[in-house]
Amino acid sequence: MALARILQISRRNFTTSLVRRAGYGEGPGSNLPFQIENKWRLLAVMTTFFGAGFATPFLLVRFQLKKH
């Protein structure tokens, strides 16, 4: 019984220490790999990212049809 209690306490201390040492700033969006403060820049980045993925198959088909 005592061993189970020790394991429970050590597991709780380990997980809370990981959260404390994570190094993220405060507030929403602080742990994202891109900035969200400027909504117009975010719109341009997202449009470019998703637009490139959407346009790629169409451009590849056009390239294959034009290739003779």
PDB file of N, CA, C and O in Angstrom:
ATOM      1  N   MET A   1       0.832  -1.191   0.000  1.00  0.00           N
ATOM      2  CA  MET A   1       0.000   0.000   0.000  1.00  0.00           C
ATOM      3  C   MET A   1       0.874   1.251   0.000  1.00  0.00           C
ATOM      4  O   MET A   1       0.574   2.227  -0.687  1.00  0.00           O
ATOM      5  N   ALA A   2       1.950   1.215   0.769  1.00  0.00           N
ATOM      6  CA  ALA A   2       2.829   2.378   0.853  1.00  0.00           C
ATOM      7  C   ALA A   2       3.558   2.605  -0.466  1.00  0.00           C
ATOM      8  O   ALA A   2       3.779   3.746  -0.870  1.00  0.00           O
ATOM      9  N   LEU A   3       3.931   1.514  -1.139  1.00  0.00           N
ATOM     10  CA  LEU A   3       4.623   1.635  -2.418  1.00  0.00           C
ATOM     11  C   LEU A   3       3.705   2.264  -3.463  1.00  0.00           C
ATOM     12  O   LEU A   3       4.151   3.090  -4.260  1.00  0.00           O
ATOM     13  N   ALA A   4       2.442   1.886  -3.468  1.00  0.00           N
ATOM     14  CA  ALA A   4       1.488   2.462  -4.419  1.00  0.00           C
ATOM     15  C   ALA A   4       1.321   3.955  -4.166  1.00  0.00           C
ATOM     16  O   ALA A   4       1.213   4.737  -5.111  1.00  0.00           O
ATOM     17  N   ARG A   5       1.298   4.346  -2.924  1.00  0.00           N
ATOM     18  CA  ARG A   5       1.164   5.773  -2.573  1.00  0.00           C
ATOM     19  C   ARG A   5       2.403   6.562  -3.003  1.00  0.00           C
ATOM     20  O   ARG A   5       2.284   7.680  -3.505  1.00  0.00           O
ATOM     21  N   ILE A   6       3.583   5.988  -2.808  1.00  0.00           N
ATOM     22  CA  ILE A   6       4.825   6.652  -3.217  1.00  0.00           C
ATOM     23  C   ILE A   6       4.859   6.819  -4.732  1.00  0.00           C
ATOM     24  O   ILE A   6       5.237   7.878  -5.234  1.00  0.00           O
ATOM     25  N   LEU A   7       4.465   5.774  -5.461  1.00  0.00           N
ATOM     26  CA  LEU A   7       4.440   5.858  -6.922  1.00  0.00           C
ATOM     27  C   LEU A   7       3.443   6.918  -7.404  1.00  0.00           C
ATOM     28  O   LEU A   7       3.714   7.651  -8.355  1.00  0.00           O
ATOM     29  N   GLN A   8       2.307   6.986  -6.744  1.00  0.00           N
ATOM     30  CA  GLN A   8       1.295   7.978  -7.121  1.00  0.00           C
ATOM     31  C   GLN A   8       1.818   9.398  -6.892  1.00  0.00           C
ATOM     32  O   GLN A   8       1.629  10.269  -7.740  1.00  0.00           O
ATOM     33  N   ILE A   9       2.456   9.631  -5.780  1.00  0.00           N
ATOM     34  CA  ILE A   9       2.993  10.962  -5.471  1.00  0.00           C
ATOM     35  C   ILE A   9       4.121  11.316  -6.434  1.00  0.00           C
ATOM     36  O   ILE A   9       4.182  12.445  -6.922  1.00  0.00           O
ATOM     37  N   SER A  10       5.011  10.371  -6.713  1.00  0.00           N
ATOM     38  CA  SER A  10       6.132  10.674  -7.608  1.00  0.00           C
ATOM     39  C   SER A  10       5.630  10.925  -9.028  1.00  0.00           C
ATOM     40  O   SER A  10       6.169  11.786  -9.724  1.00  0.00           O
ATOM     41  N   ARG A  11       4.620  10.198  -9.466  1.00  0.00           N
ATOM     42  CA  ARG A  11       4.056  10.421 -10.798  1.00  0.00           C
ATOM     43  C   ARG A  11       3.425  11.809 -10.877  1.00  0.00           C
ATOM     44  O   ARG A  11       3.603  12.507 -11.876  1.00  0.00           O
ATOM     45  N   ARG A  12       2.700  12.215  -9.857  1.00  0.00           N
ATOM     46  CA  ARG A  12       2.071  13.534  -9.837  1.00  0.00           C
ATOM     47  C   ARG A  12       3.131  14.634  -9.838  1.00  0.00           C
ATOM     48  O   ARG A  12       2.994  15.621 -10.561  1.00  0.00           O
ATOM     49  N   ASN A  13       4.179  14.477  -9.041  1.00  0.00           N
ATOM     50  CA  ASN A  13       5.249  15.473  -9.001  1.00  0.00           C
ATOM     51  C   ASN A  13       5.981  15.561 -10.333  1.00  0.00           C
ATOM     52  O   ASN A  13       6.374  16.652 -10.747  1.00  0.00           O
ATOM     53  N   PHE A  14       6.172  14.432 -11.009  1.00  0.00           N
ATOM     54  CA  PHE A  14       6.866  14.434 -12.294  1.00  0.00           C
ATOM     55  C   PHE A  14       6.049  15.169 -13.351  1.00  0.00           C
ATOM     56  O   PHE A  14       6.597  15.989 -14.088  1.00  0.00           O
ATOM     57  N   THR A  15       4.762  14.896 -13.438  1.00  0.00           N
ATOM     58  CA  THR A  15       3.944  15.535 -14.474  1.00  0.00           C
ATOM     59  C   THR A  15       3.772  17.024 -14.202  1.00  0.00           C
ATOM     60  O   THR A  15       3.758  17.811 -15.149  1.00  0.00           O
ATOM     61  N   THR A  16       3.643  17.431 -12.975  1.00  0.00           N
ATOM     62  CA  THR A  16       3.505  18.860 -12.707  1.00  0.00           C
ATOM     63  C   THR A  16       4.814  19.588 -12.933  1.00  0.00           C
ATOM     64  O   THR A  16       4.805  20.758 -13.314  1.00  0.00           O
ATOM     65  N   SER A  17       5.949  18.925 -12.706  1.00  0.00           N
ATOM     66  CA  SER A  17       7.223  19.587 -12.971  1.00  0.00           C
ATOM     67  C   SER A  17       7.423  19.772 -14.466  1.00  0.00           C
ATOM     68  O   SER A  17       8.039  20.754 -14.881  1.00  0.00           O
ATOM     69  N   LEU A  18       6.920  18.853 -15.289  1.00  0.00           N
ATOM     70  CA  LEU A  18       7.006  19.016 -16.736  1.00  0.00           C
ATOM     71  C   LEU A  18       6.198  20.222 -17.195  1.00  0.00           C
ATOM     72  O   LEU A  18       6.631  20.970 -18.072  1.00  0.00           O
ATOM     73  N   VAL A  19       5.037  20.406 -16.608  1.00  0.00           N
ATOM     74  CA  VAL A  19       4.206  21.541 -16.984  1.00  0.00           C
ATOM     75  C   VAL A  19       4.885  22.843 -16.576  1.00  0.00           C
ATOM     76  O   VAL A  19       4.854  23.817 -17.328  1.00  0.00           O
ATOM     77  N   ARG A  20       5.489  22.872 -15.410  1.00  0.00           N
ATOM     78  CA  ARG A  20       6.168  24.087 -14.945  1.00  0.00           C
ATOM     79  C   ARG A  20       7.373  24.427 -15.805  1.00  0.00           C
ATOM     80  O   ARG A  20       7.662  25.604 -16.018  1.00  0.00           O
ATOM     81  N   ARG A  21       8.084  23.421 -16.302  1.00  0.00           N
ATOM     82  CA  ARG A  21       9.297  23.658 -17.079  1.00  0.00           C
ATOM     83  C   ARG A  21       9.027  23.763 -18.569  1.00  0.00           C
ATOM     84  O   ARG A  21       9.984  23.815 -19.341  1.00  0.00           O
ATOM     85  N   ALA A  22       7.794  23.798 -19.012  1.00  0.00           N
ATOM     86  CA  ALA A  22       7.487  23.787 -20.440  1.00  0.00           C
ATOM     87  C   ALA A  22       8.028  25.032 -21.136  1.00  0.00           C
ATOM     88  O   ALA A  22       8.449  24.936 -22.288  1.00  0.00           O
ATOM     89  N   GLY A  23       8.034  26.181 -20.494  1.00  0.00           N
ATOM     90  CA  GLY A  23       8.625  27.369 -21.062  1.00  0.00           C
ATOM     91  C   GLY A  23       7.702  28.161 -21.967  1.00  0.00           C
ATOM     92  O   GLY A  23       8.161  29.088 -22.634  1.00  0.00           O
ATOM     93  N   TYR A  24       6.445  27.840 -22.016  1.00  0.00           N
ATOM     94  CA  TYR A  24       5.516  28.587 -22.842  1.00  0.00           C
ATOM     95  C   TYR A  24       5.136  29.877 -22.145  1.00  0.00           C
ATOM     96  O   TYR A  24       5.078  29.939 -20.916  1.00  0.00           O
ATOM     97  N   GLY A  25       4.880  30.903 -22.932  1.00  0.00           N
ATOM     98  CA  GLY A  25       4.435  32.159 -22.371  1.00  0.00           C
ATOM     99  C   GLY A  25       2.989  32.065 -21.923  1.00  0.00           C
ATOM    100  O   GLY A  25       2.372  31.000 -21.953  1.00  0.00           O
ATOM    101  N   GLU A  26       2.483  33.174 -21.519  1.00  0.00           N
ATOM    102  CA  GLU A  26       1.105  33.196 -21.047  1.00  0.00           C
ATOM    103  C   GLU A  26       0.171  33.611 -22.170  1.00  0.00           C
ATOM    104  O   GLU A  26       0.577  34.318 -23.092  1.00  0.00           O
ATOM    105  N   GLY A  27      -1.056  33.180 -22.095  1.00  0.00           N
ATOM    106  CA  GLY A  27      -2.075  33.620 -23.029  1.00  0.00           C
ATOM    107  C   GLY A  27      -2.299  32.655 -24.177  1.00  0.00           C
ATOM    108  O   GLY A  27      -1.463  31.795 -24.458  1.00  0.00           O
ATOM    109  N   PRO A  28      -3.446  32.810 -24.841  1.00  0.00           N
ATOM    110  CA  PRO A  28      -3.763  31.920 -25.958  1.00  0.00           C
ATOM    111  C   PRO A  28      -2.859  32.191 -27.152  1.00  0.00           C
ATOM    112  O   PRO A  28      -2.547  33.339 -27.468  1.00  0.00           O
ATOM    113  N   GLY A  29      -2.445  31.112 -27.810  1.00  0.00           N
ATOM    114  CA  GLY A  29      -1.613  31.226 -28.990  1.00  0.00           C
ATOM    115  C   GLY A  29      -0.135  31.357 -28.719  1.00  0.00           C
ATOM    116  O   GLY A  29       0.647  31.492 -29.659  1.00  0.00           O
ATOM    117  N   SER A  30       0.273  31.323 -27.468  1.00  0.00           N
ATOM    118  CA  SER A  30       1.693  31.504 -27.160  1.00  0.00           C
ATOM    119  C   SER A  30       2.504  30.258 -27.487  1.00  0.00           C
ATOM    120  O   SER A  30       3.726  30.346 -27.607  1.00  0.00           O
ATOM    121  N   ASN A  31       1.870  29.108 -27.635  1.00  0.00           N
ATOM    122  CA  ASN A  31       2.599  27.883 -27.935  1.00  0.00           C
ATOM    123  C   ASN A  31       2.458  27.460 -29.400  1.00  0.00           C
ATOM    124  O   ASN A  31       2.805  26.331 -29.746  1.00  0.00           O
ATOM    125  N   LEU A  32       1.960  28.337 -30.253  1.00  0.00           N
ATOM    126  CA  LEU A  32       1.817  28.021 -31.677  1.00  0.00           C
ATOM    127  C   LEU A  32       3.100  28.368 -32.421  1.00  0.00           C
ATOM    128  O   LEU A  32       3.814  29.289 -32.025  1.00  0.00           O
ATOM    129  N   PRO A  33       3.400  27.641 -33.500  1.00  0.00           N
ATOM    130  CA  PRO A  33       4.631  27.928 -34.240  1.00  0.00           C
ATOM    131  C   PRO A  33       4.500  29.098 -35.216  1.00  0.00           C
ATOM    132  O   PRO A  33       5.399  29.319 -36.027  1.00  0.00           O
ATOM    133  N   PHE A  34       3.416  29.839 -35.156  1.00  0.00           N
ATOM    134  CA  PHE A  34       3.235  31.011 -36.006  1.00  0.00           C
ATOM    135  C   PHE A  34       2.547  32.095 -35.195  1.00  0.00           C
ATOM    136  O   PHE A  34       1.949  31.824 -34.154  1.00  0.00           O
ATOM    137  N   GLN A  35       2.639  33.334 -35.684  1.00  0.00           N
ATOM    138  CA  GLN A  35       2.063  34.455 -34.953  1.00  0.00           C
ATOM    139  C   GLN A  35       0.586  34.630 -35.327  1.00  0.00           C
ATOM    140  O   GLN A  35       0.204  34.460 -36.485  1.00  0.00           O
ATOM    141  N   ILE A  36      -0.228  34.969 -34.336  1.00  0.00           N
ATOM    142  CA  ILE A  36      -1.652  35.166 -34.605  1.00  0.00           C
ATOM    143  C   ILE A  36      -2.109  36.573 -34.238  1.00  0.00           C
ATOM    144  O   ILE A  36      -3.303  36.868 -34.287  1.00  0.00           O
ATOM    145  N   GLU A  37      -1.165  37.449 -33.870  1.00  0.00           N
ATOM    146  CA  GLU A  37      -1.556  38.796 -33.456  1.00  0.00           C
ATOM    147  C   GLU A  37      -2.066  39.619 -34.634  1.00  0.00           C
ATOM    148  O   GLU A  37      -3.045  40.351 -34.489  1.00  0.00           O
ATOM    149  N   ASN A  38      -1.422  39.514 -35.799  1.00  0.00           N
ATOM    150  CA  ASN A  38      -1.817  40.277 -36.977  1.00  0.00           C
ATOM    151  C   ASN A  38      -2.725  39.399 -37.836  1.00  0.00           C
ATOM    152  O   ASN A  38      -2.260  38.445 -38.460  1.00  0.00           O
ATOM    153  N   LYS A  39      -4.019  39.721 -37.868  1.00  0.00           N
ATOM    154  CA  LYS A  39      -4.957  38.840 -38.562  1.00  0.00           C
ATOM    155  C   LYS A  39      -4.765  38.862 -40.071  1.00  0.00           C
ATOM    156  O   LYS A  39      -5.074  37.872 -40.734  1.00  0.00           O
ATOM    157  N   TRP A  40      -4.270  39.951 -40.632  1.00  0.00           N
ATOM    158  CA  TRP A  40      -4.077  40.018 -42.089  1.00  0.00           C
ATOM    159  C   TRP A  40      -2.853  39.198 -42.497  1.00  0.00           C
ATOM    160  O   TRP A  40      -2.868  38.547 -43.541  1.00  0.00           O
ATOM    161  N   ARG A  41      -1.817  39.222 -41.701  1.00  0.00           N
ATOM    162  CA  ARG A  41      -0.650  38.381 -41.990  1.00  0.00           C
ATOM    163  C   ARG A  41      -1.022  36.914 -41.848  1.00  0.00           C
ATOM    164  O   ARG A  41      -0.612  36.089 -42.663  1.00  0.00           O
ATOM    165  N   LEU A  42      -1.795  36.583 -40.820  1.00  0.00           N
ATOM    166  CA  LEU A  42      -2.252  35.214 -40.620  1.00  0.00           C
ATOM    167  C   LEU A  42      -3.093  34.754 -41.804  1.00  0.00           C
ATOM    168  O   LEU A  42      -2.957  33.619 -42.259  1.00  0.00           O
ATOM    169  N   LEU A  43      -3.964  35.631 -42.303  1.00  0.00           N
ATOM    170  CA  LEU A  43      -4.785  35.301 -43.469  1.00  0.00           C
ATOM    171  C   LEU A  43      -3.916  35.023 -44.687  1.00  0.00           C
ATOM    172  O   LEU A  43      -4.167  34.066 -45.420  1.00  0.00           O
ATOM    173  N   ALA A  44      -2.897  35.847 -44.911  1.00  0.00           N
ATOM    174  CA  ALA A  44      -2.015  35.656 -46.064  1.00  0.00           C
ATOM    175  C   ALA A  44      -1.231  34.355 -45.948  1.00  0.00           C
ATOM    176  O   ALA A  44      -1.089  33.630 -46.932  1.00  0.00           O
ATOM    177  N   VAL A  45      -0.721  34.054 -44.763  1.00  0.00           N
ATOM    178  CA  VAL A  45       0.051  32.827 -44.563  1.00  0.00           C
ATOM    179  C   VAL A  45      -0.833  31.601 -44.749  1.00  0.00           C
ATOM    180  O   VAL A  45      -0.427  30.638 -45.399  1.00  0.00           O
ATOM    181  N   MET A  46      -2.035  31.627 -44.188  1.00  0.00           N
ATOM    182  CA  MET A  46      -2.934  30.477 -44.313  1.00  0.00           C
ATOM    183  C   MET A  46      -3.413  30.301 -45.750  1.00  0.00           C
ATOM    184  O   MET A  46      -3.528  29.174 -46.230  1.00  0.00           O
ATOM    185  N   THR A  47      -3.693  31.412 -46.442  1.00  0.00           N
ATOM    186  CA  THR A  47      -4.121  31.322 -47.829  1.00  0.00           C
ATOM    187  C   THR A  47      -3.016  30.732 -48.696  1.00  0.00           C
ATOM    188  O   THR A  47      -3.280  29.892 -49.557  1.00  0.00           O
ATOM    189  N   THR A  48      -1.788  31.166 -48.472  1.00  0.00           N
ATOM    190  CA  THR A  48      -0.654  30.628 -49.229  1.00  0.00           C
ATOM    191  C   THR A  48      -0.456  29.145 -48.933  1.00  0.00           C
ATOM    192  O   THR A  48      -0.259  28.350 -49.852  1.00  0.00           O
ATOM    193  N   PHE A  49      -0.506  28.774 -47.673  1.00  0.00           N
ATOM    194  CA  PHE A  49      -0.270  27.388 -47.276  1.00  0.00           C
ATOM    195  C   PHE A  49      -1.337  26.456 -47.848  1.00  0.00           C
ATOM    196  O   PHE A  49      -1.013  25.466 -48.504  1.00  0.00           O
ATOM    197  N   PHE A  50      -2.608  26.774 -47.599  1.00  0.00           N
ATOM    198  CA  PHE A  50      -3.677  25.904 -48.076  1.00  0.00           C
ATOM    199  C   PHE A  50      -3.888  26.031 -49.578  1.00  0.00           C
ATOM    200  O   PHE A  50      -4.249  25.055 -50.236  1.00  0.00           O
ATOM    201  N   GLY A  51      -3.669  27.225 -50.129  1.00  0.00           N
ATOM    202  CA  GLY A  51      -3.809  27.420 -51.571  1.00  0.00           C
ATOM    203  C   GLY A  51      -2.788  26.622 -52.350  1.00  0.00           C
ATOM    204  O   GLY A  51      -3.109  26.076 -53.406  1.00  0.00           O
ATOM    205  N   ALA A  52      -1.563  26.540 -51.852  1.00  0.00           N
ATOM    206  CA  ALA A  52      -0.530  25.758 -52.532  1.00  0.00           C
ATOM    207  C   ALA A  52      -0.905  24.276 -52.544  1.00  0.00           C
ATOM    208  O   ALA A  52      -0.730  23.598 -53.556  1.00  0.00           O
ATOM    209  N   GLY A  53      -1.407  23.787 -51.447  1.00  0.00           N
ATOM    210  CA  GLY A  53      -1.824  22.386 -51.386  1.00  0.00           C
ATOM    211  C   GLY A  53      -3.012  22.092 -52.278  1.00  0.00           C
ATOM    212  O   GLY A  53      -3.109  21.002 -52.843  1.00  0.00           O
ATOM    213  N   PHE A  54      -3.916  23.044 -52.413  1.00  0.00           N
ATOM    214  CA  PHE A  54      -5.093  22.847 -53.254  1.00  0.00           C
ATOM    215  C   PHE A  54      -4.734  22.955 -54.735  1.00  0.00           C
ATOM    216  O   PHE A  54      -5.273  22.210 -55.554  1.00  0.00           O
ATOM    217  N   ALA A  55      -3.834  23.871 -55.088  1.00  0.00           N
ATOM    218  CA  ALA A  55      -3.507  24.120 -56.491  1.00  0.00           C
ATOM    219  C   ALA A  55      -2.538  23.096 -57.068  1.00  0.00           C
ATOM    220  O   ALA A  55      -2.501  22.923 -58.287  1.00  0.00           O
ATOM    221  N   THR A  56      -1.766  22.421 -56.254  1.00  0.00           N
ATOM    222  CA  THR A  56      -0.731  21.511 -56.749  1.00  0.00           C
ATOM    223  C   THR A  56      -1.273  20.433 -57.698  1.00  0.00           C
ATOM    224  O   THR A  56      -0.691  20.252 -58.767  1.00  0.00           O
ATOM    225  N   PRO A  57      -2.350  19.709 -57.372  1.00  0.00           N
ATOM    226  CA  PRO A  57      -2.822  18.680 -58.315  1.00  0.00           C
ATOM    227  C   PRO A  57      -3.259  19.266 -59.660  1.00  0.00           C
ATOM    228  O   PRO A  57      -3.029  18.663 -60.708  1.00  0.00           O
ATOM    229  N   PHE A  58      -3.885  20.433 -59.625  1.00  0.00           N
ATOM    230  CA  PHE A  58      -4.322  21.051 -60.876  1.00  0.00           C
ATOM    231  C   PHE A  58      -3.127  21.470 -61.726  1.00  0.00           C
ATOM    232  O   PHE A  58      -3.137  21.292 -62.944  1.00  0.00           O
ATOM    233  N   LEU A  59      -2.113  22.018 -61.095  1.00  0.00           N
ATOM    234  CA  LEU A  59      -0.918  22.419 -61.835  1.00  0.00           C
ATOM    235  C   LEU A  59      -0.169  21.209 -62.386  1.00  0.00           C
ATOM    236  O   LEU A  59       0.369  21.269 -63.492  1.00  0.00           O
ATOM    237  N   LEU A  60      -0.128  20.125 -61.640  1.00  0.00           N
ATOM    238  CA  LEU A  60       0.530  18.913 -62.121  1.00  0.00           C
ATOM    239  C   LEU A  60      -0.213  18.306 -63.310  1.00  0.00           C
ATOM    240  O   LEU A  60       0.420  17.839 -64.256  1.00  0.00           O
ATOM    241  N   VAL A  61      -1.532  18.306 -63.276  1.00  0.00           N
ATOM    242  CA  VAL A  61      -2.310  17.795 -64.404  1.00  0.00           C
ATOM    243  C   VAL A  61      -2.091  18.673 -65.626  1.00  0.00           C
ATOM    244  O   VAL A  61      -1.921  18.162 -66.733  1.00  0.00           O
ATOM    245  N   ARG A  62      -2.093  19.976 -65.439  1.00  0.00           N
ATOM    246  CA  ARG A  62      -1.853  20.889 -66.567  1.00  0.00           C
ATOM    247  C   ARG A  62      -0.477  20.656 -67.165  1.00  0.00           C
ATOM    248  O   ARG A  62      -0.323  20.654 -68.386  1.00  0.00           O
ATOM    249  N   PHE A  63       0.519  20.462 -66.323  1.00  0.00           N
ATOM    250  CA  PHE A  63       1.876  20.203 -66.790  1.00  0.00           C
ATOM    251  C   PHE A  63       1.932  18.911 -67.599  1.00  0.00           C
ATOM    252  O   PHE A  63       2.577  18.857 -68.646  1.00  0.00           O
ATOM    253  N   GLN A  64       1.259  17.876 -67.114  1.00  0.00           N
ATOM    254  CA  GLN A  64       1.285  16.584 -67.822  1.00  0.00           C
ATOM    255  C   GLN A  64       0.551  16.668 -69.159  1.00  0.00           C
ATOM    256  O   GLN A  64       0.974  16.048 -70.134  1.00  0.00           O
ATOM    257  N   LEU A  65      -0.542  17.429 -69.213  1.00  0.00           N
ATOM    258  CA  LEU A  65      -1.301  17.552 -70.475  1.00  0.00           C
ATOM    259  C   LEU A  65      -0.549  18.399 -71.491  1.00  0.00           C
ATOM    260  O   LEU A  65      -0.655  18.147 -72.692  1.00  0.00           O
ATOM    261  N   LYS A  66       0.201  19.389 -71.045  1.00  0.00           N
ATOM    262  CA  LYS A  66       0.940  20.254 -71.950  1.00  0.00           C
ATOM    263  C   LYS A  66       2.218  19.580 -72.454  1.00  0.00           C
ATOM    264  O   LYS A  66       2.752  19.983 -73.488  1.00  0.00           O
ATOM    265  N   LYS A  67       2.708  18.583 -71.761  1.00  0.00           N
ATOM    266  CA  LYS A  67       3.976  17.946 -72.098  1.00  0.00           C
ATOM    267  C   LYS A  67       3.784  17.031 -73.311  1.00  0.00           C
ATOM    268  O   LYS A  67       3.083  16.024 -73.216  1.00  0.00           O
ATOM    269  N   HIS A  68       4.389  17.364 -74.431  1.00  0.00           N
ATOM    270  CA  HIS A  68       4.328  16.531 -75.633  1.00  0.00           C
ATOM    271  C   HIS A  68       5.675  16.390 -76.240  1.00  0.00           C
ATOM    272  O   HIS A  68       5.825  15.722 -77.263  1.00  0.00           O
TER     273      HIS A  68
END
